[in-house]
């Protein structure tokens, strides 16, 4: 019996055709992650060096032969006068995006799932999902067509009404609303499809039993749909919290045309701050330290969020 068990284990461990096919299928993704996710991590060393470019030598030579700076590069971010502004904007905007994005996506997914016409459901899904594929560069041109001071649609209407045009790209107070609106317009459709896919997987007999017990649509949503979506909502929440120190660069830079000037205090984030610093005379090591801080902070926040969820409901935690 023992010999047969050993033979069975050997047969199970043998490489077969399915393993080869799955390996080939996963190979492009594996190569992509190695090239664009793991190899660039070597560049983190720049955050701890006074990186200087030496003529006639390559990147690796310059990195290795640059002097060590310890943690002095991190002083660039810590001692910056704009640290409070960019941290506040990055965190607050992401919190608003997480809350409003989740509520709106779940609400739309539930409403579309209640439609009787499958044709209308597909049309609405497509229309709401389409903005997700649009580049922020393209979206910025569309927004400029409305907000441009000289020939924008809104200012043209104001002139026709005998009123003075508004310099939207210098009006700081309006941009928090514009940025939140544009983010929801672009991302809600994608998130909605995720929740809608989970709603379609809920056992229909649960709803049938609820109808037999006299439950209305609100009660079905409250006691069946939302509890079944709980794990997905929590998973999406944890993943989004893990990006709370990052911002969508295209959203904050392209739409605001640089996130600078008089709208800096309401539009600048860590990402736009680092990009603008790179275009100035700021050393690369200092800007690299800022992005290193982002990565570490996001890693800590996702672990804390997962630990809190694990304390409350262990089955809903990711790790």
C-alpha positions in Angstrom: 0.0 0.0 0.0 2.8 2.4 0.9 4.6 1.7 -2.5 1.3 2.4 -4.3 0.9 5.7 -2.5 4.4 6.7 -3.3 3.8 5.9 -7.0 0.6 7.9 -6.9 2.5 10.9 -5.4 5.2 10.6 -8.1 2.5 10.6 -10.8 0.8 13.7 -9.4 4.1 15.6 -9.3 4.9 14.8 -12.9 4.8 17.7 -15.2 2.0 17.3 -17.7 0.5 19.0 -20.8 -1.9 21.1 -18.7 1.1 22.5 -16.7 2.8 23.5 -19.9 -0.2 25.2 -21.4 -0.9 27.1 -18.2 2.8 28.2 -17.9 2.7 29.5 -21.5 -0.5 31.3 -20.8 0.9 32.9 -17.7 4.3 33.7 -19.3 3.5 37.1 -20.9 2.0 38.4 -17.6 5.0 37.1 -15.7 7.5 38.7 -18.0 5.5 42.0 -17.8 5.6 42.0 -14.0 9.3 41.2 -14.0 10.2 44.0 -16.5 7.9 46.7 -15.2 7.3 45.9 -11.5 10.3 44.0 -10.1 13.3 45.2 -12.1 12.4 49.0 -11.5 12.5 48.3 -7.8 16.3 48.5 -8.1 15.8 52.2 -8.6 14.7 52.7 -5.0 18.4 52.9 -4.1 18.4 56.4 -5.7 16.3 57.7 -2.7 19.3 57.0 -0.5 22.0 58.5 -2.8 23.2 61.8 -4.2 22.5 60.7 -7.7 24.8 62.4 -10.2 25.1 61.7 -13.9 28.7 61.2 -15.2 29.3 61.7 -18.8 30.2 58.6 -20.9 28.7 56.1 -18.4 25.4 54.3 -18.1 22.6 54.4 -15.6 23.9 51.5 -13.4 27.4 53.0 -13.2 26.0 56.4 -12.1 23.8 54.8 -9.5 26.5 52.6 -8.0 29.2 55.3 -8.0 27.0 58.1 -6.6 27.6 59.0 -2.9 25.3 57.6 -0.2 23.1 60.3 1.3 21.4 58.3 4.0 18.0 59.8 4.8 18.9 63.4 3.9 16.9 63.1 0.6 13.7 62.6 2.7 14.2 66.1 4.1 13.1 67.5 0.8 9.6 66.3 1.5 9.5 66.7 5.2 10.8 70.2 5.2 8.8 71.3 2.2 6.4 74.2 2.9 3.8 72.4 0.7 3.9 69.0 2.6 0.7 69.7 4.5 -1.2 70.8 1.4 -0.2 67.9 -0.8 -0.7 65.3 1.9 -4.1 66.7 2.8 -5.3 66.9 -0.8 -4.0 63.4 -1.6 -5.7 61.7 1.5 -8.9 63.7 1.5 -9.6 63.3 -2.2 -9.0 59.6 -2.0 -11.3 59.2 1.0 -14.0 61.1 -0.9 -13.4 58.9 -4.0 -13.6 55.7 -1.9 -16.9 56.6 -0.1 -18.8 58.2 -3.0 -17.4 55.8 -5.6 -18.5 52.8 -3.6 -22.0 54.1 -2.7 -22.7 55.3 -6.3 -21.3 52.1 -7.9 -23.3 49.8 -5.6 -26.5 51.8 -6.0 -26.2 51.8 -9.8 -25.4 48.1 -9.9 -28.5 47.3 -7.8 -30.8 49.6 -10.0 -29.6 48.0 -13.2 -30.0 44.5 -11.8 -33.7 45.4 -11.2 -34.3 46.3 -14.8 -36.7 43.8 -16.6 -35.4 44.7 -20.1 -32.0 43.0 -20.6 -31.5 45.1 -23.7 -31.8 48.4 -21.8 -29.6 46.9 -19.1 -26.8 46.3 -21.6 -27.2 49.7 -23.1 -26.9 51.4 -19.7 -23.9 49.3 -18.7 -22.1 50.2 -22.0 -22.8 53.9 -21.7 -21.6 54.1 -18.1 -18.6 51.8 -18.8 -17.4 53.7 -21.8 -15.8 56.7 -20.0 -13.4 54.3 -18.3 -11.6 53.7 -21.6 -11.2 57.4 -22.3 -7.7 58.9 -21.6 -7.5 61.8 -19.2 -5.8 63.7 -21.9 -8.9 63.4 -24.1 -11.1 64.2 -21.1 -9.0 67.3 -20.4 -9.7 68.6 -24.0 -13.4 68.0 -23.5 -13.3 69.9 -20.2 -11.4 72.7 -21.7 -14.1 73.1 -24.4 -16.4 74.0 -21.5 -14.1 76.0 -19.2 -11.8 77.8 -21.6 -11.7 81.5 -20.8 -11.7 82.7 -24.5 -14.0 80.3 -26.3 -15.3 77.9 -23.8 -19.0 77.0 -23.9 -19.8 78.2 -20.4 -18.0 81.5 -20.8 -19.6 82.0 -24.2 -23.0 81.6 -22.7 -22.0 84.1 -19.9 -20.9 86.7 -22.5 -24.2 86.2 -24.4 -26.0 86.8 -21.1 -24.1 90.1 -20.6 -21.9 88.7 -17.8 -18.2 88.6 -17.3 -16.4 85.3 -18.2 -15.0 83.3 -15.3 -11.3 82.2 -15.2 -12.0 78.6 -14.2 -8.4 77.6 -14.2 -7.7 80.2 -11.6 -10.7 79.7 -9.4 -9.6 77.4 -6.6 -13.0 76.9 -5.0 -14.6 75.1 -8.0 -11.9 72.5 -8.6 -12.7 70.1 -5.7 -16.2 69.6 -7.1 -14.9 69.3 -10.7 -12.3 66.7 -9.8 -14.8 64.6 -7.7 -17.3 64.8 -10.5 -14.8 63.8 -13.2 -13.5 60.9 -11.2 -16.9 59.5 -10.6 -17.9 60.0 -14.2 -14.8 58.0 -15.4 -14.6 55.3 -12.7 -18.1 54.5 -11.6 -19.0 52.4 -14.6 -16.0 50.1 -14.1 -16.8 49.6 -10.4 -20.5 49.1 -11.1 -19.7 46.2 -13.5 -17.7 44.5 -10.7 -20.7 44.7 -8.3 -23.2 43.9 -11.0 -21.3 40.7 -11.8 -21.5 39.6 -8.2 -25.2 40.5 -8.0 -25.9 38.2 -11.0 -24.2 35.4 -9.1 -26.5 35.6 -6.2 -28.8 32.5 -5.9 -32.2 33.5 -7.3 -34.0 31.1 -4.9 -33.1 33.6 -2.1 -35.2 36.2 -3.8 -38.0 33.8 -4.5 -38.2 32.8 -0.9 -38.2 36.4 0.2 -41.1 37.2 -2.2 -43.0 34.2 -0.8 -42.5 35.7 2.7 -43.8 39.0 1.5 -40.6 41.0 1.3 -40.6 44.1 -0.9 -37.8 45.3 -3.1 -36.2 47.4 -0.4 -36.2 44.5 2.1 -34.7 42.2 -0.6 -31.9 44.6 -1.2 -31.3 45.2 2.5 -31.3 41.5 3.6 -30.1 39.7 0.5 -28.3 41.8 -2.0 -26.1 44.0 0.3 -25.1 41.1 2.6 -24.1 39.1 -0.4 -22.0 42.0 -1.7 -20.3 42.6 1.7 -17.2 40.6 0.9 -16.7 42.3 -2.5 -17.2 45.8 -1.0 -14.7 45.1 1.8 -12.2 43.7 -0.7 -12.5 46.8 -2.9 -12.3 49.0 0.1 -9.0 47.4 1.3 -7.5 47.7 -2.2 -8.5 51.3 -2.5 -7.1 52.2 1.0 -3.8 50.7 -0.2 -3.6 53.5 -2.8 -4.7 56.3 -0.5 -1.3 58.0 -0.7 -1.3 57.9 -4.5 -3.4 60.0 -6.8 -4.5 59.6 -10.4 -1.9 61.7 -12.1 -3.9 62.3 -15.2 -6.9 63.5 -13.2 -5.0 66.0 -11.1 -2.5 67.1 -13.7 -4.1 67.0 -17.1 -7.5 68.4 -16.1 -6.1 71.2 -14.1 -3.4 72.0 -16.6 -0.5 71.5 -14.2 -2.1 71.8 -10.8 -0.1 75.0 -10.1 -0.7 78.7 -9.7 -3.7 79.9 -7.8 -5.4 76.5 -7.7 -2.3 74.7 -6.3 -3.8 74.5 -2.7 -6.9 72.6 -3.9 -5.5 70.5 -6.7 -1.8 69.6 -5.9 -1.1 66.1 -4.7 2.1 64.2 -4.0 2.3 62.9 -7.6 1.8 66.3 -9.2 4.3 67.8 -6.7 6.9 65.2 -7.6 6.4 65.7 -11.4 6.7 69.5 -11.1 9.8 69.0 -8.9 11.4 66.8 -11.6 10.9 69.5 -14.1 12.7 72.0 -11.9 16.3 71.8 -10.6 15.3 69.5 -7.7 17.8 66.5 -7.5 16.4 63.1 -8.7 17.3 61.5 -5.3 14.9 63.9 -3.5 12.0 63.2 -5.8 12.7 59.5 -5.6 12.6 59.7 -1.8 9.1 61.2 -2.1 7.8 58.3 -4.2 9.6 55.8 -1.9 7.6 57.4 1.0 4.4 56.9 -1.0 5.1 53.2 -1.5 5.9 52.5 2.2 2.9 54.5 3.4 0.5 52.7 1.1 1.9 49.3 2.2 1.4 50.2 5.8 -2.2 51.5 5.3 -3.3 48.4 3.4 -1.9 46.2 6.1 -3.6 48.2 8.8 -6.9 48.2 6.9 -6.7 44.4 6.4 -5.8 43.9 10.1 -8.9 46.0 11.2 -11.1 44.0 8.8 -9.7 40.7 10.1 -10.5 41.8 13.7 -14.1 42.5 12.8 -14.7 39.7 10.3 -11.9 37.3 9.6 -13.6 35.9 6.5 -13.6 39.3 4.7 -9.9 39.9 5.1 -7.7 39.6 2.0 -4.6 38.2 3.8 
